[in-house]
Amino acid sequence: MGQHSAPETASQVRYPWRATTRTVFQLVVGLAPMMPVIVASSGLPSTAAGIATALAISGAITRIMSVPAVNAALAEWVPWLAAEPRAGGNL
C-alpha cells in the first residue's frame, strides 16, 4: 500500500477571520444591486424575487472568488480579500 499524508487544513480553518471577511464582502456586493427592490417591497411575495436575486449574485461571486486565478489576483491587488495571507506578510 502507498503512503498517504494527512490532508491539508482548509484555509477557512486556518484563517477564520479572512473567511468571514470574504463572506461579508460577497454578501454586500450581492445585496447592493437589489437593495432598491428589497427596500421598495413591503410584502414577502414581492421581496422574494429581490432576495433570490441577491442570493444568486452572492453565490456567483463566492464561486468566482474560489477560482485559483481569481484568488491569485486578489492576493496581488486586494490582499485583505485573499484566502490566505501573503507569505511573510501579516495580513
Contacts in CASP RR format, 6 or more apart in sequence:
PFRMAT RR
TARGET T0000
AUTHOR 0000-0000-0000
METHOD contacts of the structure
MODEL  1
MGQHSAPETASQVRYPWRATTRTVFQLVVGLAPMMPVIVASSGLPSTAAG
IATALAISGAITRIMSVPAVNAALAEWVPWLAAEPRAGGNL
11 18 0 8 1.000
11 19 0 8 1.000
11 83 0 8 1.000
11 84 0 8 1.000
12 19 0 8 1.000
14 84 0 8 1.000
15 83 0 8 1.000
15 84 0 8 1.000
15 85 0 8 1.000
18 82 0 8 1.000
18 83 0 8 1.000
18 84 0 8 1.000
18 85 0 8 1.000
19 83 0 8 1.000
21 80 0 8 1.000
21 81 0 8 1.000
22 65 0 8 1.000
22 81 0 8 1.000
22 83 0 8 1.000
23 62 0 8 1.000
25 81 0 8 1.000
26 58 0 8 1.000
26 59 0 8 1.000
26 61 0 8 1.000
26 62 0 8 1.000
26 65 0 8 1.000
27 58 0 8 1.000
29 57 0 8 1.000
29 58 0 8 1.000
29 61 0 8 1.000
30 54 0 8 1.000
30 57 0 8 1.000
30 58 0 8 1.000
30 61 0 8 1.000
31 38 0 8 1.000
31 54 0 8 1.000
31 58 0 8 1.000
33 53 0 8 1.000
33 54 0 8 1.000
33 57 0 8 1.000
34 50 0 8 1.000
34 51 0 8 1.000
34 53 0 8 1.000
34 54 0 8 1.000
34 57 0 8 1.000
37 47 0 8 1.000
37 49 0 8 1.000
37 50 0 8 1.000
37 53 0 8 1.000
38 47 0 8 1.000
38 50 0 8 1.000
38 51 0 8 1.000
38 54 0 8 1.000
41 47 0 8 1.000
41 50 0 8 1.000
64 70 0 8 1.000
65 71 0 8 1.000
65 74 0 8 1.000
65 81 0 8 1.000
71 82 0 8 1.000
71 83 0 8 1.000
74 81 0 8 1.000
74 82 0 8 1.000
74 83 0 8 1.000
75 82 0 8 1.000
75 83 0 8 1.000
75 84 0 8 1.000
75 86 0 8 1.000
79 85 0 8 1.000
79 86 0 8 1.000
79 91 0 8 1.000
80 91 0 8 1.000
85 91 0 8 1.000
END
